[in-house]
Amino acid sequence: MAILTIDKVVHRGMQILLLRFPFDKQLINMVKQLPNAAWSKTRKAWYVPYSERMIDAIKKLFNEVAVIDTSVLDEKIAASYCMPSTPGIIGL
């Protein structure tokens, strides 16, 4: 079973979910079913707009055909909750 890694990055000024997996026609056809899915030539990966709903949709779609690795995504989401919302102001 292929490993599908989900990462959260900024691409073209938007927060996106980057989907990385080995070349597999079945997975490619499946990722194309996601709304606004596109291939990034620069990042050499598929991407979709970031949202919690999209994360759930990806997990549901790929659950039976790939091992879904969200460890990098989880770290970035956790780190974003720890960052102060106003630069330079800590502890509000």
WOURGI-V411643 format. One record per residue. N is the residue number from 0. SS is DSSP state (helix for helix, strand for strand, loop for the rest). PSI is psi in degrees with one decimal (none if undefined). D_CENTER is the distance of its C-alpha to the mean C-alpha in whole Angstrom. Layout:
{{N;SS;PSI;D_CENTER} {N;SS;PSI;D_CENTER}}
This chain:
{{0;loop;134.5;19} {1;strand;154.7;16} {2;strand;125.8;13} {3;strand;116.6;10} {4;strand;130.5;8} {5;strand;129.1;4} {6;strand;154.6;4} {7;strand;120.7;5} {8;strand;169.6;8} {9;strand;126.7;11} {10;strand;121.9;12} {11;loop;37.4;15} {12;loop;6.1;15} {13;strand;147.2;12} {14;strand;127.9;9} {15;strand;165.1;6} {16;strand;122.1;3} {17;strand;127.8;4} {18;strand;113.8;5} {19;strand;133.0;9} {20;loop;157.0;12} {21;loop;154.4;15} {22;loop;125.0;17} {23;loop;114.8;18} {24;helix;-38.5;19} {25;helix;-45.6;19} {26;helix;-37.3;15} {27;helix;-45.8;15} {28;helix;-34.4;17} {29;helix;-43.1;15} {30;helix;-29.5;12} {31;loop;-16.3;14} {32;loop;-18.6;15} {33;loop;139.0;12} {34;loop;132.7;13} {35;loop;23.3;13} {36;loop;138.5;11} {37;strand;157.1;12} {38;strand;132.3;13} {39;strand;115.3;13} {40;loop;-37.6;16} {41;loop;-36.8;16} {42;loop;-8.3;13} {43;loop;50.0;14} {44;strand;160.4;10} {45;strand;151.7;9} {46;strand;156.3;7} {47;strand;160.1;7} {48;strand;144.9;8} {49;loop;131.3;7} {50;loop;157.5;9} {51;helix;-37.5;10} {52;helix;-40.6;11} {53;helix;-39.2;8} {54;helix;-45.5;7} {55;helix;-41.2;11} {56;helix;-40.6;11} {57;helix;-46.6;9} {58;helix;-43.4;10} {59;helix;-44.0;14} {60;helix;-42.2;13} {61;helix;-3.0;13} {62;loop;-41.1;15} {63;loop;-10.2;18} {64;loop;-7.4;17} {65;strand;154.9;15} {66;strand;122.3;14} {67;strand;118.1;11} {68;strand;109.8;10} {69;loop;16.1;8} {70;helix;-43.5;11} {71;helix;-43.7;9} {72;helix;-46.5;7} {73;helix;-40.9;10} {74;helix;-42.8;12} {75;helix;-38.7;11} {76;helix;-44.1;11} {77;helix;-41.7;14} {78;helix;-34.6;15} {79;helix;-28.3;15} {80;helix;-22.5;17} {81;helix;-15.1;20} {82;loop;139.5;20} {83;loop;145.1;23} {84;loop;-24.5;22} {85;loop;118.0;25} {86;loop;134.3;26} {87;loop;-9.5;29} {88;loop;117.6;29} {89;loop;140.2;29} {90;loop;19.2;30} {91;loop;none;30}}
